[in-house]
Amino acid sequence: MSASPLALLLDDFARVLANDPGALDVDSGLYVPNLHGVAAEDVIALLQREILRSSDEGHLHYFSGQRGTGKSTELKRLASMLNGHAEVRAYIVDALEYISDTHPLDTLTLLLITAVAFADRLAAADGLGGDAPGREEGLLARFVRWLDTEVEISGVSVGAVKAEFRNQQQSIVQRLRDFDMNRQERVMADCRRYIGEMADAVRAKWGCRKVMLAIDSLERLRGIGGEASEMFDRVVRVFDGGIGQLRIPGVHMVYAVPPYLPYLTNVKVLVRLFMLASVRVCRTPRDGRRQPREAGIHAMREVVQRRCARWRELITEPAMDRLILASGGDLRQLLRRLLLDVLDEAYFQQDRLPLRADDPILDVVLRRHGKELANMVVGDEYPLLKGIADSNDLKLNRREDLPVAAHFFNLRVVLNYRNGEEWLDLNPLLWDLIDHWEPAATGAGEVPAGG
């Protein structure tokens, strides 16, 4: 018995949603321009302008945003825009192609990964492609030999460092930890020097003045269990305390940092930070707290449209808008979780298609995901969540709450927005739970917790 046309459409759409295409090129049919705003709302345009107008000496830039906002896609757009200028050459490398997302990070490790990844990238035809001419030994070959002799990473070759680096990851970690302070300083200085020399070779080959190197995926670093707090401390030390080491003369360095960093440190005073927000599906708290913003909802509909032009045969526009608002403008939450689950639920109830906004299927899916998200937080964290919901800001009274707040961002329990101003709100799936939560009344003579 052959499947019905609706069943085939459901399967096709679900297959598209389940197979994440990853970072998109700007010429991809799935890419939606201006998803995060235009002009001053477009952080990529602002970052491009910052790089173009600054000196050629090299600068440090932080780029951030939560998972699901499209950071890697937007970094690719930045590189494409910059490479459209004859005086700029831009490259992106993914740090997690060289280390795992639980790798213990420090400044030495980050500089080593940056140098290794940049060398790997420049081995391609649009990098140095055969290395710079006129030297007795090519720059990249010399760097690989340095890895072998100084860092003791053996078996690597130009353009093929990635696999061997990951294979030796644990031994490399231990080796770096065993370095004394003098050797650590020497290796960091060598890494910075090689990165600068690679940028000089790029300028010589391509006749450009500026080189941008973006280090992607660092915001995805996480600790597991009891190591979560330690990873948080490490990340803060690197990006807040190691700023001087992360600046590379002659290179515009762009690091993708965790979204909690600007809220929990004073880093914005020292480094220009560009934050990619969730799609603005709600109006600002002052303009209309938690009220729909049509432009943002329309943009999210366009994301869906580009994945399945016939989606309205399966779900009505009001029902789709309900899911979009429930996602809080988080692309991953909408596509990979809410919408995909709704389609799976509807597969065996096709007589109800296209689903309406009040269809019980939507209620079932939203309750399920709301419960899953609620299970990721504990009662002791409710006061902090309540404060964020009421003030649309993050104000911490205790230093020990710093890792908890970072946890909120990592789990997307808290989402950030930028409608002319930056503000925060809870994930919409938690609105009802936290809005109706009240602290327990203390009995006579009792001292409130923390009092």
PyMOL commands that set and color helices and strands:
alter all, ss='L'
color gray80, all
select helices_A, chain A and resi 5-18+39-41+43-53+71-82+95-97+107-122+139-150+161-167+169-178+181-206+218-220+225-241+243-246+261-264+267-269+285-288+294-307+311-313+317-327+331-346+350-352+360-374+379-391+399-411+428-435
alter helices_A, ss='H'
color red, helices_A
select strands_A, chain A and resi 60-65+88-94+210-216+252-257+272-276+414-418+422-426
alter strands_A, ss='S'
color yellow, strands_A
deselect
rebuild
show_as cartoon
